[in-house]
Each structure stands twice: as structure tokens, then as C-alpha cells.
Amino acid sequence: MSGKLSCNAEKCVNNINGLCSANNIHITGDESHSSRETGCETFSPKGVINAMSNFTNMNLVGQFKQLFSTESIEMSPEIKCEAENCIYNVNELCTASNVQVYGPEARTTRETECETFKEH
């Protein structure tokens, strides 16, 4: 399922003004019991090499739509979720309508987390 995803991992190559430009997101944390135990595997530090290697995962259609919409989030990536204990995880896909990835000072995947995680 696709969800609206906002992200404050400002040092991630996929972060454009607080929105994720990746087409496919991968949330980890198979035995998580809190958001702190999750992570965004799609996180990649900003830089030319990472930008080029992540080009194939860019949500170009979503980015184009977002150019014309300042009122709502138009980029809706596919969100694969390994957090088995999350209520939004259905068959390893996130069903939350709005997802927030946290990691304002993140430099690695381990320093990110899915704030939308809610244990069932």
C-alpha cells in the first residue's frame, strides 16, 4: 500500500524539504515493541555518489505532482514494513495513511525510526 510519508532525516539523500523522494521505502524492526526499535533502511547519506546510486528508486511522478501542490503531500511511496508487531503492518506492507520517519541528526539507518509505529 502507498502512504503519505514525511521525514525529518535532513541528511538523507531522499529527503526533499521534509518529504521522501524515494519510490520504495523499507522500514525495519521485525521484533520491535516501540518506534525506537524501528529504522528506515532506505536512508542514505546525502552526496553525489549516493544520489546517483539511488536514482533508480526516485519517485519522479510523485515529485512532479508535488511541484504543483503546496497544500498536500502528493508523494506516496510504497512502504515495505518488517515491523511485525505494528498494527499498520499487513503482509509486510504499511497501511498507515500518513507515515513519519524520524532522524533529524541521523547519519545511518540505525539513527532513524518510524514514528508511526504502534504496537498491537
Biopython code that builds the backbone (N, CA, C, O; Angstrom):
import numpy as np
from Bio.PDB.StructureBuilder import StructureBuilder

atoms = [
    (1, "MET", "N", (0.839, -1.179, 0.000)),
    (1, "MET", "CA", (0.000, 0.000, 0.000)),
    (1, "MET", "C", (0.880, 1.236, 0.000)),
    (1, "MET", "O", (1.979, 1.227, 0.554)),
    (2, "SER", "N", (0.412, 2.258, -0.599)),
    (2, "SER", "CA", (1.140, 3.518, -0.617)),
    (2, "SER", "C", (0.594, 4.433, 0.460)),
    (2, "SER", "O", (-0.617, 4.510, 0.673)),
    (3, "GLY", "N", (1.493, 5.125, 1.136)),
    (3, "GLY", "CA", (1.084, 6.074, 2.154)),
    (3, "GLY", "C", (1.798, 7.391, 1.958)),
    (3, "GLY", "O", (2.812, 7.463, 1.265)),
    (4, "LYS", "N", (1.272, 8.419, 2.564)),
    (4, "LYS", "CA", (1.919, 9.723, 2.536)),
    (4, "LYS", "C", (3.032, 9.686, 3.576)),
    (4, "LYS", "O", (2.783, 9.358, 4.736)),
    (5, "LEU", "N", (4.238, 10.015, 3.179)),
    (5, "LEU", "CA", (5.376, 9.900, 4.070)),
    (5, "LEU", "C", (6.092, 11.230, 4.210)),
    (5, "LEU", "O", (6.501, 11.837, 3.221)),
    (6, "SER", "N", (6.239, 11.676, 5.453)),
    (6, "SER", "CA", (7.054, 12.853, 5.708)),
    (6, "SER", "C", (8.252, 12.404, 6.539)),
    (6, "SER", "O", (8.186, 11.413, 7.265)),
    (7, "CYS", "N", (9.334, 13.144, 6.420)),
    (7, "CYS", "CA", (10.591, 12.703, 7.011)),
    (7, "CYS", "C", (11.409, 13.901, 7.472)),
    (7, "CYS", "O", (11.529, 14.895, 6.756)),
    (8, "ASN", "N", (11.972, 13.799, 8.678)),
    (8, "ASN", "CA", (12.846, 14.883, 9.118)),
    (8, "ASN", "C", (14.311, 14.445, 9.188)),
    (8, "ASN", "O", (15.116, 15.079, 9.870)),
    (9, "ALA", "N", (14.656, 13.365, 8.488)),
    (9, "ALA", "CA", (16.055, 12.941, 8.373)),
    (9, "ALA", "C", (16.710, 13.814, 7.301)),
    (9, "ALA", "O", (16.872, 13.403, 6.152)),
    (10, "GLU", "N", (17.077, 15.015, 7.706)),
    (10, "GLU", "CA", (17.552, 16.032, 6.769)),
    (10, "GLU", "C", (18.843, 15.658, 6.049)),
    (10, "GLU", "O", (19.141, 16.212, 4.991)),
    (11, "LYS", "N", (19.604, 14.735, 6.605)),
    (11, "LYS", "CA", (20.874, 14.351, 5.988)),
    (11, "LYS", "C", (20.724, 13.185, 5.020)),
    (11, "LYS", "O", (21.717, 12.653, 4.522)),
    (12, "CYS", "N", (19.468, 12.785, 4.752)),
    (12, "CYS", "CA", (19.211, 11.685, 3.821)),
    (12, "CYS", "C", (19.092, 12.219, 2.400)),
    (12, "CYS", "O", (18.468, 13.254, 2.167)),
    (13, "VAL", "N", (19.689, 11.513, 1.462)),
    (13, "VAL", "CA", (19.667, 11.904, 0.058)),
    (13, "VAL", "C", (18.239, 11.939, -0.500)),
    (13, "VAL", "O", (17.967, 12.660, -1.460)),
    (14, "ASN", "N", (17.330, 11.166, 0.096)),
    (14, "ASN", "CA", (15.945, 11.108, -0.383)),
    (14, "ASN", "C", (15.063, 12.221, 0.174)),
    (14, "ASN", "O", (13.940, 12.408, -0.295)),
    (15, "ASN", "N", (15.554, 12.960, 1.164)),
    (15, "ASN", "CA", (14.756, 13.999, 1.810)),
    (15, "ASN", "C", (14.787, 15.289, 0.991)),
    (15, "ASN", "O", (15.846, 15.878, 0.772)),
    (16, "ILE", "N", (13.615, 15.710, 0.550)),
    (16, "ILE", "CA", (13.471, 16.984, -0.156)),
    (16, "ILE", "C", (12.429, 17.803, 0.590)),
    (16, "ILE", "O", (11.232, 17.532, 0.503)),
    (17, "ASN", "N", (12.893, 18.800, 1.320)),
    (17, "ASN", "CA", (12.005, 19.680, 2.085)),
    (17, "ASN", "C", (11.062, 18.918, 3.010)),
    (17, "ASN", "O", (9.884, 19.261, 3.117)),
    (18, "GLY", "N", (11.576, 17.886, 3.678)),
    (18, "GLY", "CA", (10.773, 17.137, 4.639)),
    (18, "GLY", "C", (9.918, 16.037, 4.046)),
    (18, "GLY", "O", (9.174, 15.371, 4.766)),
    (19, "LEU", "N", (10.015, 15.840, 2.746)),
    (19, "LEU", "CA", (9.277, 14.761, 2.087)),
    (19, "LEU", "C", (10.274, 13.758, 1.534)),
    (19, "LEU", "O", (11.401, 14.115, 1.189)),
    (20, "CYS", "N", (9.857, 12.502, 1.450)),
    (20, "CYS", "CA", (10.746, 11.460, 0.943)),
    (20, "CYS", "C", (10.550, 11.295, -0.555)),
    (20, "CYS", "O", (9.434, 11.068, -1.021)),
    (21, "SER", "N", (11.635, 11.409, -1.304)),
    (21, "SER", "CA", (11.567, 11.311, -2.763)),
    (21, "SER", "C", (11.760, 9.884, -3.270)),
    (21, "SER", "O", (11.743, 9.654, -4.479)),
    (22, "ALA", "N", (11.946, 8.919, -2.360)),
    (22, "ALA", "CA", (12.115, 7.523, -2.778)),
    (22, "ALA", "C", (10.776, 6.931, -3.202)),
    (22, "ALA", "O", (9.734, 7.274, -2.643)),
    (23, "ASN", "N", (10.808, 6.067, -4.162)),
    (23, "ASN", "CA", (9.597, 5.402, -4.646)),
    (23, "ASN", "C", (9.219, 4.224, -3.754)),
    (23, "ASN", "O", (8.038, 3.938, -3.559)),
    (24, "ASN", "N", (10.227, 3.544, -3.214)),
    (24, "ASN", "CA", (10.013, 2.407, -2.318)),
    (24, "ASN", "C", (10.771, 2.642, -1.025)),
    (24, "ASN", "O", (11.967, 2.934, -1.041)),
    (25, "ILE", "N", (10.071, 2.515, 0.095)),
    (25, "ILE", "CA", (10.652, 2.711, 1.419)),
    (25, "ILE", "C", (10.681, 1.356, 2.115)),
    (25, "ILE", "O", (9.772, 0.544, 1.943)),
    (26, "HIS", "N", (11.725, 1.118, 2.901)),
    (26, "HIS", "CA", (11.866, -0.152, 3.620)),
    (26, "HIS", "C", (12.057, 0.155, 5.107)),
    (26, "HIS", "O", (13.100, 0.667, 5.514)),
    (27, "ILE", "N", (11.039, -0.162, 5.912)),
    (27, "ILE", "CA", (11.102, 0.032, 7.359)),
    (27, "ILE", "C", (11.497, -1.289, 8.010)),
    (27, "ILE", "O", (10.899, -2.329, 7.735)),
    (28, "THR", "N", (12.513, -1.241, 8.878)),
    (28, "THR", "CA", (13.000, -2.435, 9.566)),
    (28, "THR", "C", (12.511, -2.457, 11.012)),
    (28, "THR", "O", (11.966, -1.473, 11.513)),
    (29, "GLY", "N", (12.716, -3.586, 11.667)),
    (29, "GLY", "CA", (12.347, -3.716, 13.074)),
    (29, "GLY", "C", (11.436, -4.895, 13.311)),
    (29, "GLY", "O", (10.370, -4.752, 13.909)),
    (30, "ASP", "N", (11.852, -6.071, 12.843)),
    (30, "ASP", "CA", (10.973, -7.244, 12.877)),
    (30, "ASP", "C", (10.502, -7.637, 14.272)),
    (30, "ASP", "O", (9.416, -8.202, 14.397)),
    (31, "GLU", "N", (11.264, -7.365, 15.320)),
    (31, "GLU", "CA", (10.825, -7.698, 16.678)),
    (31, "GLU", "C", (10.601, -6.445, 17.520)),
    (31, "GLU", "O", (10.717, -6.493, 18.744)),
    (32, "SER", "N", (10.285, -5.343, 16.883)),
    (32, "SER", "CA", (10.116, -4.060, 17.566)),
    (32, "SER", "C", (8.901, -4.044, 18.484)),
    (32, "SER", "O", (7.869, -4.658, 18.212)),
    (33, "HIS", "N", (9.069, -3.313, 19.587)),
    (33, "HIS", "CA", (7.958, -3.063, 20.503)),
    (33, "HIS", "C", (7.749, -1.565, 20.692)),
    (33, "HIS", "O", (6.852, -1.144, 21.423)),
    (34, "SER", "N", (8.578, -0.764, 20.032)),
    (34, "SER", "CA", (8.432, 0.693, 20.068)),
    (34, "SER", "C", (9.054, 1.274, 18.799)),
    (34, "SER", "O", (9.797, 0.596, 18.091)),
    (35, "SER", "N", (8.741, 2.522, 18.530)),
    (35, "SER", "CA", (9.279, 3.160, 17.323)),
    (35, "SER", "C", (10.801, 3.249, 17.365)),
    (35, "SER", "O", (11.452, 3.224, 16.320)),
    (36, "ARG", "N", (11.370, 3.352, 18.555)),
    (36, "ARG", "CA", (12.833, 3.441, 18.687)),
    (36, "ARG", "C", (13.549, 2.201, 18.175)),
    (36, "ARG", "O", (14.738, 2.251, 17.861)),
    (37, "GLU", "N", (12.832, 1.092, 18.092)),
    (37, "GLU", "CA", (13.433, -0.159, 17.632)),
    (37, "GLU", "C", (13.241, -0.379, 16.134)),
    (37, "GLU", "O", (13.596, -1.434, 15.609)),
    (38, "THR", "N", (12.685, 0.605, 15.454)),
    (38, "THR", "CA", (12.491, 0.526, 14.004)),
    (38, "THR", "C", (13.548, 1.379, 13.310)),
    (38, "THR", "O", (14.295, 2.101, 13.970)),
    (39, "GLY", "N", (13.613, 1.301, 12.009)),
    (39, "GLY", "CA", (14.551, 2.122, 11.252)),
    (39, "GLY", "C", (14.147, 2.200, 9.796)),
    (39, "GLY", "O", (13.381, 1.371, 9.304)),
    (40, "CYS", "N", (14.664, 3.195, 9.117)),
    (40, "CYS", "CA", (14.405, 3.351, 7.690)),
    (40, "CYS", "C", (15.623, 2.846, 6.922)),
    (40, "CYS", "O", (16.648, 3.523, 6.845)),
    (41, "GLU", "N", (15.496, 1.662, 6.364)),
    (41, "GLU", "CA", (16.587, 1.037, 5.614)),
    (41, "GLU", "C", (16.890, 1.806, 4.326)),
    (41, "GLU", "O", (17.970, 1.657, 3.754)),
    (42, "THR", "N", (15.957, 2.614, 3.877)),
    (42, "THR", "CA", (16.123, 3.388, 2.646)),
    (42, "THR", "C", (17.024, 4.600, 2.868)),
    (42, "THR", "O", (17.509, 5.197, 1.907)),
    (43, "PHE", "N", (17.251, 4.966, 4.132)),
    (43, "PHE", "CA", (18.116, 6.103, 4.451)),
    (43, "PHE", "C", (19.477, 5.937, 3.786)),
    (43, "PHE", "O", (20.076, 4.863, 3.821)),
    (44, "SER", "N", (19.947, 7.016, 3.185)),
    (44, "SER", "CA", (21.268, 7.051, 2.569)),
    (44, "SER", "C", (21.801, 8.475, 2.709)),
    (44, "SER", "O", (21.113, 9.423, 2.329)),
    (45, "PRO", "N", (23.008, 8.648, 3.244)),
    (45, "PRO", "CA", (23.538, 9.996, 3.449)),
    (45, "PRO", "C", (23.616, 10.796, 2.148)),
    (45, "PRO", "O", (23.871, 10.247, 1.076)),
    (46, "LYS", "N", (23.392, 12.106, 2.267)),
    (46, "LYS", "CA", (23.463, 12.980, 1.094)),
    (46, "LYS", "C", (24.864, 12.967, 0.507)),
    (46, "LYS", "O", (25.858, 12.880, 1.229)),
    (47, "GLY", "N", (24.923, 13.053, -0.804)),
    (47, "GLY", "CA", (26.188, 13.081, -1.522)),
    (47, "GLY", "C", (25.958, 12.692, -2.968)),
    (47, "GLY", "O", (24.959, 12.050, -3.294)),
    (48, "VAL", "N", (26.868, 13.073, -3.822)),
    (48, "VAL", "CA", (26.729, 12.822, -5.257)),
    (48, "VAL", "C", (26.665, 11.328, -5.565)),
    (48, "VAL", "O", (25.821, 10.894, -6.348)),
    (49, "ILE", "N", (27.535, 10.551, -4.965)),
    (49, "ILE", "CA", (27.560, 9.107, -5.248)),
    (49, "ILE", "C", (26.256, 8.450, -4.810)),
    (49, "ILE", "O", (25.687, 7.651, -5.554)),
    (50, "ASN", "N", (25.772, 8.779, -3.604)),
    (50, "ASN", "CA", (24.509, 8.202, -3.134)),
    (50, "ASN", "C", (23.329, 8.688, -3.964)),
    (50, "ASN", "O", (22.390, 7.929, -4.203)),
    (51, "ALA", "N", (23.363, 9.927, -4.401)),
    (51, "ALA", "CA", (22.279, 10.441, -5.250)),
    (51, "ALA", "C", (22.213, 9.657, -6.556)),
    (51, "ALA", "O", (21.128, 9.324, -7.032)),
    (52, "MET", "N", (23.364, 9.367, -7.126)),
    (52, "MET", "CA", (23.389, 8.611, -8.381)),
    (52, "MET", "C", (22.970, 7.157, -8.163)),
    (52, "MET", "O", (22.250, 6.594, -8.988)),
    (53, "SER", "N", (23.408, 6.548, -7.068)),
    (53, "SER", "CA", (23.061, 5.140, -6.831)),
    (53, "SER", "C", (21.601, 4.970, -6.427)),
    (53, "SER", "O", (21.044, 3.885, -6.590)),
    (54, "ASN", "N", (20.972, 6.015, -5.907)),
    (54, "ASN", "CA", (19.562, 5.943, -5.515)),
    (54, "ASN", "C", (18.623, 6.456, -6.603)),
    (54, "ASN", "O", (17.409, 6.487, -6.399)),
    (55, "PHE", "N", (19.152, 6.852, -7.736)),
    (55, "PHE", "CA", (18.339, 7.421, -8.812)),
    (55, "PHE", "C", (17.238, 6.470, -9.271)),
    (55, "PHE", "O", (16.132, 6.912, -9.582)),
    (56, "THR", "N", (17.526, 5.173, -9.318)),
    (56, "THR", "CA", (16.528, 4.206, -9.802)),
    (56, "THR", "C", (15.349, 4.053, -8.846)),
    (56, "THR", "O", (14.319, 3.497, -9.227)),
    (57, "ASN", "N", (15.484, 4.536, -7.611)),
    (57, "ASN", "CA", (14.395, 4.448, -6.634)),
    (57, "ASN", "C", (13.695, 5.794, -6.436)),
    (57, "ASN", "O", (12.974, 5.973, -5.454)),
    (58, "MET", "N", (13.896, 6.727, -7.340)),
    (58, "MET", "CA", (13.256, 8.040, -7.204)),
    (58, "MET", "C", (11.799, 7.995, -7.641)),
    (58, "MET", "O", (11.453, 7.357, -8.635)),
    (59, "ASN", "N", (10.964, 8.677, -6.891)),
    (59, "ASN", "CA", (9.541, 8.782, -7.193)),
    (59, "ASN", "C", (9.342, 10.006, -8.093)),
    (59, "ASN", "O", (8.876, 11.049, -7.635)),
    (60, "LEU", "N", (9.691, 9.873, -9.355)),
    (60, "LEU", "CA", (9.652, 11.010, -10.281)),
    (60, "LEU", "C", (8.239, 11.540, -10.494)),
    (60, "LEU", "O", (8.036, 12.753, -10.541)),
    (61, "VAL", "N", (7.261, 10.649, -10.624)),
    (61, "VAL", "CA", (5.870, 11.083, -10.816)),
    (61, "VAL", "C", (5.392, 11.844, -9.588)),
    (61, "VAL", "O", (4.775, 12.903, -9.712)),
    (62, "GLY", "N", (5.675, 11.308, -8.400)),
    (62, "GLY", "CA", (5.278, 11.974, -7.165)),
    (62, "GLY", "C", (5.942, 13.329, -7.006)),
    (62, "GLY", "O", (5.306, 14.285, -6.563)),
    (63, "GLN", "N", (7.221, 13.418, -7.365)),
    (63, "GLN", "CA", (7.926, 14.695, -7.269)),
    (63, "GLN", "C", (7.332, 15.720, -8.228)),
    (63, "GLN", "O", (7.200, 16.894, -7.881)),
    (64, "PHE", "N", (6.976, 15.283, -9.423)),
    (64, "PHE", "CA", (6.374, 16.187, -10.399)),
    (64, "PHE", "C", (5.028, 16.707, -9.881)),
    (64, "PHE", "O", (4.755, 17.904, -9.957)),
    (65, "LYS", "N", (4.191, 15.811, -9.355)),
    (65, "LYS", "CA", (2.895, 16.217, -8.793)),
    (65, "LYS", "C", (3.088, 17.192, -7.636)),
    (65, "LYS", "O", (2.328, 18.148, -7.484)),
    (66, "GLN", "N", (4.122, 16.938, -6.815)),
    (66, "GLN", "CA", (4.357, 17.770, -5.643)),
    (66, "GLN", "C", (4.733, 19.197, -6.028)),
    (66, "GLN", "O", (4.460, 20.132, -5.276)),
    (67, "LEU", "N", (5.351, 19.371, -7.180)),
    (67, "LEU", "CA", (5.706, 20.712, -7.646)),
    (67, "LEU", "C", (4.492, 21.627, -7.741)),
    (67, "LEU", "O", (4.598, 22.840, -7.559)),
    (68, "PHE", "N", (3.337, 21.033, -8.029)),
    (68, "PHE", "CA", (2.123, 21.815, -8.239)),
    (68, "PHE", "C", (1.189, 21.803, -7.033)),
    (68, "PHE", "O", (0.075, 22.321, -7.111)),
    (69, "SER", "N", (1.627, 21.224, -5.929)),
    (69, "SER", "CA", (0.776, 21.159, -4.745)),
    (69, "SER", "C", (1.559, 21.549, -3.506)),
    (69, "SER", "O", (2.463, 20.830, -3.080)),
    (70, "THR", "N", (1.213, 22.681, -2.934)),
    (70, "THR", "CA", (1.840, 23.095, -1.683)),
    (70, "THR", "C", (0.917, 22.823, -0.499)),
    (70, "THR", "O", (1.333, 22.935, 0.654)),
    (71, "GLU", "N", (-0.322, 22.471, -0.778)),
    (71, "GLU", "CA", (-1.328, 22.272, 0.267)),
    (71, "GLU", "C", (-1.350, 20.847, 0.819)),
    (71, "GLU", "O", (-1.779, 20.639, 1.954)),
    (72, "SER", "N", (-0.895, 19.864, 0.039)),
    (72, "SER", "CA", (-0.962, 18.474, 0.491)),
    (72, "SER", "C", (0.252, 17.690, -0.001)),
    (72, "SER", "O", (0.969, 18.118, -0.905)),
    (73, "ILE", "N", (0.460, 16.533, 0.620)),
    (73, "ILE", "CA", (1.562, 15.654, 0.224)),
    (73, "ILE", "C", (1.087, 14.780, -0.926)),
    (73, "ILE", "O", (0.121, 14.030, -0.784)),
    (74, "GLU", "N", (1.756, 14.874, -2.052)),
    (74, "GLU", "CA", (1.389, 14.101, -3.243)),
    (74, "GLU", "C", (2.284, 12.884, -3.451)),
    (74, "GLU", "O", (1.907, 11.947, -4.155)),
    (75, "MET", "N", (3.465, 12.893, -2.842)),
    (75, "MET", "CA", (4.379, 11.761, -2.997)),
    (75, "MET", "C", (3.923, 10.636, -2.077)),
    (75, "MET", "O", (3.918, 10.797, -0.857)),
    (76, "SER", "N", (3.546, 9.515, -2.643)),
    (76, "SER", "CA", (3.061, 8.369, -1.873)),
    (76, "SER", "C", (3.873, 7.124, -2.228)),
    (76, "SER", "O", (3.502, 6.374, -3.132)),
    (77, "PRO", "N", (4.975, 6.907, -1.519)),
    (77, "PRO", "CA", (5.821, 5.754, -1.839)),
    (77, "PRO", "C", (5.210, 4.439, -1.365)),
    (77, "PRO", "O", (4.349, 4.421, -0.485)),
    (78, "GLU", "N", (5.661, 3.359, -1.951)),
    (78, "GLU", "CA", (5.325, 2.019, -1.474)),
    (78, "GLU", "C", (6.173, 1.802, -0.221)),
    (78, "GLU", "O", (7.389, 1.989, -0.259)),
    (79, "ILE", "N", (5.543, 1.409, 0.885)),
    (79, "ILE", "CA", (6.271, 1.269, 2.141)),
    (79, "ILE", "C", (6.268, -0.189, 2.589)),
    (79, "ILE", "O", (5.258, -0.703, 3.070)),
    (80, "LYS", "N", (7.421, -0.847, 2.421)),
    (80, "LYS", "CA", (7.587, -2.223, 2.890)),
    (80, "LYS", "C", (7.931, -2.152, 4.371)),
    (80, "LYS", "O", (8.793, -1.375, 4.780)),
    (81, "CYS", "N", (7.251, -2.967, 5.173)),
    (81, "CYS", "CA", (7.439, -2.903, 6.620)),
    (81, "CYS", "C", (7.753, -4.274, 7.199)),
    (81, "CYS", "O", (7.027, -5.240, 6.967)),
    (82, "GLU", "N", (8.844, -4.345, 7.956)),
    (82, "GLU", "CA", (9.220, -5.585, 8.634)),
    (82, "GLU", "C", (8.822, -5.578, 10.105)),
    (82, "GLU", "O", (9.056, -6.561, 10.808)),
    (83, "ALA", "N", (8.228, -4.494, 10.581)),
    (83, "ALA", "CA", (7.837, -4.388, 11.990)),
    (83, "ALA", "C", (6.584, -5.227, 12.231)),
    (83, "ALA", "O", (5.460, -4.732, 12.142)),
    (84, "GLU", "N", (6.801, -6.510, 12.538)),
    (84, "GLU", "CA", (5.706, -7.473, 12.676)),
    (84, "GLU", "C", (4.700, -7.098, 13.759)),
    (84, "GLU", "O", (3.532, -7.476, 13.670)),
    (85, "ASN", "N", (5.134, -6.365, 14.772)),
    (85, "ASN", "CA", (4.255, -6.021, 15.888)),
    (85, "ASN", "C", (3.487, -4.722, 15.685)),
    (85, "ASN", "O", (2.782, -4.278, 16.592)),
    (86, "CYS", "N", (3.607, -4.114, 14.534)),
    (86, "CYS", "CA", (2.925, -2.844, 14.269)),
    (86, "CYS", "C", (1.521, -3.104, 13.713)),
    (86, "CYS", "O", (1.330, -3.976, 12.865)),
    (87, "ILE", "N", (0.547, -2.339, 14.202)),
    (87, "ILE", "CA", (-0.841, -2.525, 13.744)),
    (87, "ILE", "C", (-1.012, -2.168, 12.274)),
    (87, "ILE", "O", (-1.962, -2.623, 11.636)),
    (88, "TYR", "N", (-0.115, -1.366, 11.732)),
    (88, "TYR", "CA", (-0.232, -0.942, 10.335)),
    (88, "TYR", "C", (0.419, -1.920, 9.353)),
    (88, "TYR", "O", (0.262, -1.777, 8.141)),
    (89, "ASN", "N", (1.144, -2.906, 9.868)),
    (89, "ASN", "CA", (1.819, -3.879, 9.009)),
    (89, "ASN", "C", (0.834, -4.979, 8.612)),
    (89, "ASN", "O", (0.391, -5.763, 9.451)),
    (90, "VAL", "N", (0.503, -5.025, 7.337)),
    (90, "VAL", "CA", (-0.360, -6.075, 6.794)),
    (90, "VAL", "C", (0.395, -6.716, 5.632)),
    (90, "VAL", "O", (0.619, -6.090, 4.596)),
    (91, "ASN", "N", (0.781, -7.975, 5.826)),
    (91, "ASN", "CA", (1.544, -8.703, 4.805)),
    (91, "ASN", "C", (2.808, -7.957, 4.385)),
    (91, "ASN", "O", (3.144, -7.893, 3.203)),
    (92, "GLU", "N", (3.501, -7.397, 5.373)),
    (92, "GLU", "CA", (4.759, -6.664, 5.186)),
    (92, "GLU", "C", (4.620, -5.381, 4.376)),
    (92, "GLU", "O", (5.594, -4.902, 3.796)),
    (93, "LEU", "N", (3.419, -4.828, 4.336)),
    (93, "LEU", "CA", (3.204, -3.513, 3.732)),
    (93, "LEU", "C", (2.562, -2.606, 4.767)),
    (93, "LEU", "O", (1.707, -3.039, 5.539)),
    (94, "CYS", "N", (2.975, -1.352, 4.781)),
    (94, "CYS", "CA", (2.419, -0.391, 5.724)),
    (94, "CYS", "C", (1.075, 0.106, 5.209)),
    (94, "CYS", "O", (0.958, 0.525, 4.058)),
    (95, "THR", "N", (0.057, 0.057, 6.076)),
    (95, "THR", "CA", (-1.281, 0.504, 5.691)),
    (95, "THR", "C", (-1.644, 1.853, 6.305)),
    (95, "THR", "O", (-2.766, 2.326, 6.128)),
    (96, "ALA", "N", (-0.717, 2.478, 7.022)),
    (96, "ALA", "CA", (-0.985, 3.796, 7.608)),
    (96, "ALA", "C", (-1.136, 4.824, 6.494)),
    (96, "ALA", "O", (-0.394, 4.799, 5.511)),
    (97, "SER", "N", (-2.088, 5.718, 6.649)),
    (97, "SER", "CA", (-2.303, 6.724, 5.605)),
    (97, "SER", "C", (-1.242, 7.819, 5.644)),
    (97, "SER", "O", (-0.951, 8.435, 4.619)),
    (98, "ASN", "N", (-0.665, 8.065, 6.810)),
    (98, "ASN", "CA", (0.401, 9.054, 6.953)),
    (98, "ASN", "C", (1.513, 8.444, 7.786)),
    (98, "ASN", "O", (1.269, 7.934, 8.880)),
    (99, "VAL", "N", (2.726, 8.495, 7.272)),
    (99, "VAL", "CA", (3.879, 7.900, 7.948)),
    (99, "VAL", "C", (4.916, 8.987, 8.207)),
    (99, "VAL", "O", (5.191, 9.820, 7.343)),
    (100, "GLN", "N", (5.486, 8.963, 9.415)),
    (100, "GLN", "CA", (6.514, 9.927, 9.791)),
    (100, "GLN", "C", (7.800, 9.182, 10.132)),
    (100, "GLN", "O", (7.826, 8.376, 11.062)),
    (101, "VAL", "N", (8.860, 9.450, 9.384)),
    (101, "VAL", "CA", (10.178, 8.895, 9.693)),
    (101, "VAL", "C", (10.956, 9.967, 10.443)),
    (101, "VAL", "O", (11.008, 11.123, 10.022)),
    (102, "TYR", "N", (11.563, 9.568, 11.562)),
    (102, "TYR", "CA", (12.278, 10.489, 12.438)),
    (102, "TYR", "C", (13.774, 10.210, 12.384)),
    (102, "TYR", "O", (14.198, 9.055, 12.337)),
    (103, "GLY", "N", (14.555, 11.257, 12.390)),
    (103, "GLY", "CA", (16.013, 11.127, 12.395)),
    (103, "GLY", "C", (16.683, 12.432, 12.045)),
    (103, "GLY", "O", (17.472, 12.480, 11.102)),
    (104, "PRO", "N", (16.388, 13.522, 12.793)),
    (104, "PRO", "CA", (16.912, 14.840, 12.420)),
    (104, "PRO", "C", (18.435, 14.933, 12.358)),
    (104, "PRO", "O", (18.972, 15.731, 11.591)),
    (105, "GLU", "N", (19.127, 14.136, 13.148)),
    (105, "GLU", "CA", (20.593, 14.151, 13.128)),
    (105, "GLU", "C", (21.164, 12.847, 12.574)),
    (105, "GLU", "O", (22.365, 12.600, 12.683)),
    (106, "ALA", "N", (20.315, 12.020, 11.985)),
    (106, "ALA", "CA", (20.727, 10.691, 11.518)),
    (106, "ALA", "C", (21.828, 10.764, 10.469)),
    (106, "ALA", "O", (21.808, 11.590, 9.557)),
    (107, "ARG", "N", (22.790, 9.861, 10.641)),
    (107, "ARG", "CA", (23.850, 9.687, 9.648)),
    (107, "ARG", "C", (23.858, 8.263, 9.119)),
    (107, "ARG", "O", (24.537, 7.951, 8.141)),
    (108, "THR", "N", (23.081, 7.392, 9.793)),
    (108, "THR", "CA", (22.961, 5.995, 9.386)),
    (108, "THR", "C", (21.513, 5.548, 9.569)),
    (108, "THR", "O", (20.714, 6.238, 10.202)),
    (109, "THR", "N", (21.189, 4.398, 9.015)),
    (109, "THR", "CA", (19.860, 3.806, 9.168)),
    (109, "THR", "C", (19.508, 3.618, 10.637)),
    (109, "THR", "O", (18.364, 3.844, 11.029)),
    (110, "ARG", "N", (20.470, 3.210, 11.452)),
    (110, "ARG", "CA", (20.225, 2.947, 12.874)),
    (110, "ARG", "C", (19.783, 4.185, 13.642)),
    (110, "ARG", "O", (19.210, 4.072, 14.725)),
    (111, "GLU", "N", (20.042, 5.351, 13.096)),
    (111, "GLU", "CA", (19.674, 6.593, 13.778)),
    (111, "GLU", "C", (18.334, 7.137, 13.294)),
    (111, "GLU", "O", (17.977, 8.275, 13.598)),
    (112, "THR", "N", (17.590, 6.325, 12.540)),
    (112, "THR", "CA", (16.254, 6.708, 12.076)),
    (112, "THR", "C", (15.225, 5.808, 12.747)),
    (112, "THR", "O", (15.564, 4.740, 13.256)),
    (113, "GLU", "N", (13.978, 6.238, 12.747)),
    (113, "GLU", "CA", (12.902, 5.405, 13.280)),
    (113, "GLU", "C", (11.577, 5.794, 12.656)),
    (113, "GLU", "O", (11.394, 6.916, 12.184)),
    (114, "CYS", "N", (10.665, 4.849, 12.666)),
    (114, "CYS", "CA", (9.318, 5.101, 12.157)),
    (114, "CYS", "C", (8.454, 5.538, 13.332)),
    (114, "CYS", "O", (8.076, 4.717, 14.167)),
    (115, "GLU", "N", (8.142, 6.827, 13.399)),
    (115, "GLU", "CA", (7.335, 7.354, 14.498)),
    (115, "GLU", "C", (5.881, 6.908, 14.425)),
    (115, "GLU", "O", (5.146, 7.040, 15.403)),
    (116, "THR", "N", (5.466, 6.391, 13.298)),
    (116, "THR", "CA", (4.082, 5.954, 13.130)),
    (116, "THR", "C", (3.848, 4.588, 13.766)),
    (116, "THR", "O", (2.701, 4.195, 13.980)),
    (117, "PHE", "N", (4.920, 3.860, 14.070)),
    (117, "PHE", "CA", (4.810, 2.530, 14.670)),
    (117, "PHE", "C", (3.875, 2.554, 15.869)),
    (117, "PHE", "O", (3.987, 3.410, 16.747)),
    (118, "LYS", "N", (2.955, 1.606, 15.889)),
    (118, "LYS", "CA", (2.040, 1.439, 17.020)),
    (118, "LYS", "C", (1.884, -0.061, 17.255)),
    (118, "LYS", "O", (1.413, -0.793, 16.385)),
    (119, "GLU", "N", (2.284, -0.504, 18.438)),
    (119, "GLU", "CA", (2.238, -1.940, 18.739)),
    (119, "GLU", "C", (0.804, -2.423, 18.926)),
    (119, "GLU", "O", (-0.027, -1.737, 19.520)),
    (120, "HIS", "N", (0.533, -3.627, 18.402)),
    (120, "HIS", "CA", (-0.805, -4.203, 18.621)),
    (120, "HIS", "C", (-0.755, -5.268, 19.665)),
    (120, "HIS", "O", (-1.782, -5.867, 19.985)),
]
sb = StructureBuilder()
sb.init_structure("model")
sb.init_model(0)
sb.init_chain("A")
sb.init_seg("    ")
for serial, (resi, resn, name, xyz) in enumerate(atoms, 1):
    if name == "N":
        sb.init_residue(resn, " ", resi, " ")
    sb.init_atom(name, np.array(xyz, "f"), 0.0, 1.0, " ", f" {name:<3s}", serial, name[0])
structure = sb.get_structure()
